[in-house]
């Protein structure tokens, strides 16, 4: 695959997917909603009521895995350069205008960009490589140990109660 085809695949798959899996310096990947704008994926978070962005540090890289919107399977993976957009810049304003249109269930409506400027980070994930190998295995974090149980024996009387026929 040529670099042009790889870049086109990354762009088209990321545009169409409403959710990407991103792993920065944190050990596990995290699902993030995003928008594709001017050749990069943009995410907003780390503020009250917004998605957390653990391990995503400006100046570092992140591994991005794009899933299929209809089936949820992995389509393409790529390496991104992470940069933080400064509030009030032309680049920040353009990215926030796109993000605002895709943000669901916002409590503050039109005041959302001002809140994002005060309390959140807007990150740009720019593709470095056209594609990388898809990760193998689960990208989910390992569950924390717990004493909670999900399966217990069925009580002896339950089958009789469930399948008891009514007498007429």
C-alpha positions in Angstrom: 0.0 0.0 0.0 1.4 3.4 -0.9 1.6 6.2 1.6 -1.2 8.1 -0.2 -3.5 5.1 0.0 -2.7 4.6 3.7 -3.4 8.2 4.5 -6.7 8.1 2.6 -7.6 4.9 4.6 -6.8 6.6 7.9 -8.7 9.7 7.0 -11.8 8.0 5.7 -12.1 5.4 8.4 -11.5 8.0 11.2 -14.1 10.4 9.6 -16.8 7.8 9.5 -16.2 6.3 13.0 -17.7 8.2 15.9 -15.4 6.6 18.3 -11.6 5.9 18.3 -9.5 3.9 20.8 -6.5 5.9 21.9 -3.5 4.8 24.0 -1.0 7.4 25.1 1.3 7.0 28.1 -1.5 5.2 30.0 -1.3 1.4 30.0 -4.7 0.8 28.5 -6.5 2.3 25.4 -9.5 4.5 26.0 -12.5 5.0 23.8 -12.9 8.7 22.8 -15.4 10.6 20.7 -13.8 12.9 18.2 -14.1 14.9 15.0 -11.8 14.7 12.0 -10.9 18.3 11.0 -8.1 19.6 8.7 -6.2 16.3 8.5 -6.3 15.2 12.2 -8.6 13.8 14.8 -9.6 16.4 17.5 -10.8 15.4 21.0 -11.9 17.5 24.0 -11.8 16.4 27.6 -10.3 16.5 31.1 -12.9 18.9 32.4 -16.1 18.5 34.4 -18.7 16.5 32.5 -16.2 15.7 29.7 -14.3 12.6 28.7 -11.0 11.9 30.5 -7.9 12.0 28.4 -5.4 9.9 30.5 -1.9 9.5 29.2 -2.4 12.0 26.3 0.4 14.6 26.8 1.3 17.4 24.3 4.5 16.6 22.5 4.1 12.8 22.8 2.7 10.2 20.5 -0.4 8.0 20.8 -1.6 4.8 19.2 -5.0 5.2 17.6 -7.2 2.3 16.6 -10.3 3.0 14.5 -13.3 0.8 14.7 -16.1 0.2 12.2 -19.2 2.2 12.9 -21.6 -0.5 12.0 -19.9 -3.7 13.2 -17.5 -2.3 15.8 -14.5 -4.3 14.5 -11.0 -2.8 14.1 -10.4 -1.2 10.7 -7.1 0.6 10.9 -4.5 1.6 13.4 -2.1 4.6 13.2 0.4 6.5 15.2 -0.5 10.1 16.1 1.5 13.1 17.3 -0.4 14.7 20.2 -0.6 18.5 20.4 -2.7 20.8 22.6 -4.5 23.7 21.0 -4.3 27.0 22.9 -7.7 28.6 23.6 -8.4 31.7 21.5 -6.2 30.8 18.6 -7.7 30.4 15.1 -6.9 26.7 15.1 -8.6 26.2 18.4 -11.7 28.2 17.3 -12.0 26.1 14.1 -11.6 22.8 16.0 -14.1 23.8 18.7 -16.7 24.8 16.2 -16.5 21.3 14.7 -16.4 19.6 18.2 -19.4 21.7 19.4 -21.6 20.4 16.6 -20.8 16.7 17.5 -21.1 17.1 21.3 -24.2 15.3 22.6 -26.2 16.1 25.7 -24.2 19.3 26.6 -25.8 21.0 29.6 -24.5 24.5 28.8 -25.3 24.7 25.0 -23.9 27.9 23.6 -21.7 28.6 26.6 -19.8 25.3 26.0 -16.8 26.8 24.1 -16.2 29.2 27.0 -16.3 26.4 29.5 -13.9 24.3 27.3 -11.5 27.2 27.2 -11.5 27.6 31.0 -11.7 24.0 32.2 -10.8 21.5 29.4 -8.1 20.5 26.9 -8.6 20.3 23.2 -6.1 17.9 21.6 -5.1 17.4 18.0 -4.0 13.9 17.0 -2.1 14.2 13.8 -1.2 11.0 11.9 2.5 10.4 11.7 2.5 7.1 9.8 -0.2 6.1 7.3 -1.0 2.8 9.1 0.5 0.5 11.6 -0.3 -3.2 12.4 -3.6 -3.7 14.1 -3.1 -4.6 17.7 -3.8 -8.2 18.7 -5.9 -9.2 21.7 -8.1 -7.1 23.7 -7.3 -3.4 24.3 -9.4 -3.3 27.4 -8.0 -2.6 30.8 -7.8 -5.6 33.1 -10.6 -5.5 35.7 -9.6 -4.7 39.2 -9.7 -7.6 41.7 -13.1 -7.7 43.6 -15.0 -9.9 46.0 -18.2 -9.3 44.0 -19.7 -12.4 42.5 -21.7 -12.6 39.3 -22.8 -16.3 39.4 -24.4 -18.1 42.3 -26.2 -21.5 42.4 -29.8 -21.3 41.5 -32.1 -21.7 44.6 -33.7 -25.1 44.7 -37.3 -23.8 44.7 -36.8 -21.4 41.7 -37.6 -24.0 38.9 -40.8 -25.0 40.7 -41.8 -21.3 41.1 -41.0 -20.4 37.5 -42.5 -23.4 35.8 -45.5 -24.1 38.1 -48.6 -24.6 36.0 -51.8 -22.9 37.1 -54.6 -25.3 38.0 -58.0 -24.5 36.4 
